[in-house]
Amino acid sequence: MADDDTQLEREVKEFGNGAHATVPREWLGETVVIRPAEENSSKALQPPITTEKLHSTLKDASREDFTREIRNSDNYPREGEYQYDHDLRLSIDVELVYENDTAGIHDAEEGRVTHLIDRPTEEELLEHTEWWDTSMRQPETLGCIDPAVSGVLDQYGITYGDLYHYTIKWNGGGKRSFDFSNRLAAEGRFYLPIWSRYDSLQDYKDSSAYRVATALTEAPEEDYLKYLNTLTERGINWGEREKRDGATRDVSREDILEESTIPAPK
């Protein structure tokens, strides 16, 4: 009450279109002051919870701020719930949409930041690799990585194309949802959006989806941006349905071999 030091701790519960907290009957007719309790963590969200507050929290969050929990219903590798440690009301739920053969990631990358050379010759292998020698069997194909991203991608061809649904939850209710596939990077994992749902790279960077992608990964954000920027420069189809037509740049076989980093097969 305004003129009393009496304090009660009560949970604020949903009530119609608003919320209420129960106080003792003997307080009927009194004037009381109600305010949110101080949270232990400065990173806790204070009501009212808005899209902007969720966006800001995720912008400042990193993978270390979340604890991943595997539930009984989680049967696929990336499924689970990421609990925000500084405010248990905030979590990110992950569920499989469908299993894929990784074609979507290859469609986006091949001819832009990765290349396949069919039937490389002995001369090409000797000239353009540091790991092949004549005692080794010649590979059927040679995976090549654009130098701009060779330091941020794991070995060419290691991808995870399954599509997963990521939902930001507050007090158990879904607030925003996004779909990502996963690409193994040199340090952590890249969360790849559905390119056609964003008009441009800047449109994606301004979204809550980007904040989820950078909050949950262990890969440095600068690596993720380098990857996205390079794909954009090489002609990724933001805002359009991806075309499965292979290379988008007119680059010769010799240019690919000359320009690319060629990792040794594992």
C-alpha positions in Angstrom: 0.0 0.0 0.0 1.1 3.5 -0.6 1.6 4.4 3.0 2.7 1.0 4.3 5.8 -1.2 4.0 3.8 -4.4 3.7 4.8 -6.4 0.6 3.4 -9.5 -0.9 4.8 -11.6 -3.7 2.2 -12.8 -6.2 2.2 -14.3 -9.7 0.5 -12.1 -12.3 -1.9 -14.4 -14.2 -3.8 -14.1 -17.4 -7.4 -12.8 -17.0 -9.5 -12.1 -20.1 -7.6 -9.6 -22.3 -5.4 -8.5 -19.4 -3.9 -10.0 -16.2 -4.5 -9.8 -12.4 -2.8 -10.6 -9.1 -4.8 -11.6 -6.0 -4.4 -9.6 -2.8 -5.9 -10.2 0.7 -9.6 -9.4 1.1 -8.9 -7.0 4.0 -7.1 -4.7 1.5 -10.5 -4.0 -0.2 -10.9 -0.3 -0.7 -7.2 0.5 -0.1 -4.9 2.1 -2.6 -2.0 -0.2 -3.5 1.1 0.2 -5.6 1.9 -2.6 -7.9 5.2 -2.9 -9.8 7.3 -5.7 -11.3 9.7 -7.3 -8.8 13.4 -6.7 -9.4 14.9 -9.6 -11.2 18.2 -11.0 -10.1 19.7 -10.7 -13.6 20.1 -7.4 -15.4 19.4 -9.4 -18.6 15.9 -10.3 -17.5 13.1 -8.8 -19.6 10.7 -6.5 -17.8 7.0 -6.3 -18.8 5.3 -5.3 -20.9 7.0 -7.7 -23.3 7.2 -6.3 -26.8 8.7 -7.5 -30.1 11.3 -4.8 -29.7 12.3 -6.1 -26.3 12.6 -9.7 -27.6 14.6 -8.4 -30.6 17.0 -6.4 -28.4 17.5 -9.3 -25.9 18.4 -11.7 -28.7 20.6 -9.1 -30.3 22.7 -9.0 -27.2 22.6 -12.7 -26.5 25.1 -15.4 -27.3 25.1 -19.2 -27.2 26.5 -19.1 -23.7 23.2 -17.5 -22.5 21.2 -20.5 -23.4 20.9 -24.1 -22.0 19.7 -26.6 -24.5 17.2 -29.2 -23.2 16.3 -32.4 -25.0 12.7 -33.5 -24.4 11.2 -37.0 -24.7 9.5 -35.9 -27.9 12.8 -34.8 -29.6 13.9 -37.5 -32.1 16.0 -35.6 -34.5 19.5 -34.2 -34.1 18.7 -30.4 -33.9 15.4 -30.7 -32.0 15.2 -29.4 -28.5 14.5 -26.2 -26.5 17.0 -23.5 -25.8 16.2 -21.9 -22.4 17.4 -18.4 -21.9 19.3 -18.7 -18.6 18.7 -15.0 -17.5 15.0 -15.2 -17.7 13.3 -18.6 -17.7 10.2 -17.2 -19.4 12.1 -16.9 -22.6 13.0 -19.9 -24.7 13.5 -21.0 -28.4 11.8 -24.2 -29.5 13.2 -26.2 -32.3 11.3 -28.9 -34.3 12.0 -30.7 -37.5 9.9 -29.6 -40.5 11.1 -32.3 -42.9 14.2 -34.3 -43.7 16.1 -33.2 -46.8 19.0 -34.5 -48.9 20.9 -31.2 -48.4 20.1 -30.2 -52.0 18.9 -26.8 -50.9 22.3 -25.8 -49.5 24.1 -27.1 -52.5 21.8 -25.2 -54.8 22.6 -22.0 -53.0 26.4 -22.5 -52.8 27.4 -24.4 -55.9 28.6 -22.1 -58.6 28.8 -19.3 -56.1 31.1 -20.1 -53.2 31.6 -23.8 -53.9 32.4 -25.7 -57.1 32.6 -29.2 -58.3 35.3 -30.3 -60.9 34.4 -33.6 -62.6 37.1 -36.1 -63.3 40.1 -34.0 -62.3 43.2 -35.1 -64.2 46.5 -36.1 -62.7 48.1 -32.9 -64.0 45.3 -30.7 -62.4 45.7 -32.5 -59.1 49.4 -32.1 -59.0 49.3 -28.4 -60.0 46.4 -27.2 -57.9 46.5 -29.3 -54.7 49.1 -29.7 -52.0 47.8 -33.0 -50.7 47.5 -35.3 -53.8 50.3 -37.5 -55.0 50.5 -40.2 -57.7 50.1 -43.0 -55.2 46.6 -41.9 -54.4 43.5 -42.8 -56.3 42.2 -40.0 -58.5 38.9 -38.6 -57.1 35.8 -38.7 -59.3 35.0 -35.1 -58.4 37.0 -32.3 -56.7 35.3 -30.0 -54.3 36.6 -26.4 -54.5 35.8 -23.4 -52.1 35.9 -19.7 -52.9 38.9 -18.2 -51.0 36.5 -15.5 -49.6 34.8 -18.2 -47.5 37.4 -21.0 -47.3 38.3 -19.9 -43.8 34.7 -19.9 -42.5 33.3 -23.1 -44.1 34.1 -26.6 -43.0 35.3 -29.0 -45.7 33.3 -28.7 -48.9 30.3 -31.0 -49.0 29.6 -31.4 -45.3 26.2 -29.9 -45.0 23.0 -30.4 -43.0 20.0 -29.7 -45.2 17.1 -30.7 -42.9 14.7 -27.9 -42.4 13.8 -27.0 -38.8 11.2 -24.6 -37.3 12.5 -22.2 -34.6 9.9 -20.5 -32.4 10.6 -17.7 -29.9 8.5 -18.5 -26.8 7.5 -16.3 -23.9 5.8 -18.0 -20.9 5.2 -21.0 -23.1 3.4 -19.1 -25.9 4.9 -18.7 -29.4 5.7 -15.1 -30.4 7.8 -15.4 -33.7 8.7 -18.4 -35.8 11.3 -19.0 -38.5 12.7 -21.8 -40.6 16.4 -22.6 -41.0 18.5 -25.3 -42.4 22.0 -25.9 -40.9 25.4 -25.7 -42.5 28.4 -26.9 -40.6 31.0 -24.1 -40.4 34.7 -24.0 -39.4 33.6 -22.8 -35.9 30.1 -23.9 -35.1 27.1 -23.8 -37.3 25.4 -21.4 -39.8 21.7 -21.1 -39.7 20.5 -20.6 -43.3 17.2 -18.9 -43.9 14.8 -19.5 -46.7 16.2 -16.9 -49.1 12.9 -16.2 -50.8 11.3 -14.9 -47.6 13.6 -11.9 -47.3 13.8 -9.2 -49.9 17.6 -8.6 -49.4 20.4 -9.4 -47.1 19.7 -6.2 -45.2 16.0 -7.2 -44.8 17.2 -10.5 -43.3 19.8 -8.7 -41.0 16.9 -6.5 -39.7 14.8 -9.5 -38.8 14.3 -11.3 -35.5 15.3 -14.5 -37.4 18.8 -13.1 -37.9 19.0 -12.5 -34.1 18.0 -16.1 -33.4 20.6 -17.3 -35.9 23.4 -15.3 -34.3 22.3 -16.0 -30.8 22.2 -19.7 -31.0 25.4 -20.4 -33.0 28.9 -20.8 -31.7 30.3 -19.5 -35.0 31.5 -15.9 -34.9 29.0 -13.4 -36.4 31.7 -11.9 -38.6 32.1 -15.4 -40.2 28.4 -15.7 -40.8 28.2 -12.2 -42.3 31.2 -12.9 -44.6 29.4 -16.1 -45.8 26.1 -14.2 -46.4 27.8 -11.2 -48.0 29.8 -13.5 -50.4 26.7 -15.4 -51.4 24.9 -12.1 -52.0 27.8 -10.8 -54.2 27.8 -14.1 -56.1 24.1 -13.9 -56.9 22.0 -15.6 -54.2 18.3 -15.1 -55.0 17.0 -13.1 -52.1 13.3 -12.6 -52.5 12.9 -15.1 -55.2 12.3 -18.8 -55.4 15.7 -20.5 -55.7 16.4 -22.0 -59.1 18.1 -25.3 -59.3 20.2 -24.5 -62.3 23.8 -24.9 -60.9 26.4 -22.2 -61.5 25.4 -18.6 -61.8 28.8 -17.2 -62.7 30.6 -17.7 -66.0 33.8 -19.1 -64.6 36.0 -21.4 -66.5 37.3 -24.7 -65.2 40.8 -23.3 -65.2 39.7 -20.2 -63.3 38.0 -22.3 -60.7 41.1 -24.3 -60.1 43.3 -21.2 -60.0 41.0 -19.2 -57.7 39.7 -21.9 -55.3 40.9 -23.4 -52.1 40.8 -27.2 -52.5 40.7 -29.1 -49.2 41.8 -32.7 -48.9 39.0 -35.2 -48.7 38.4 -36.6 -45.2 
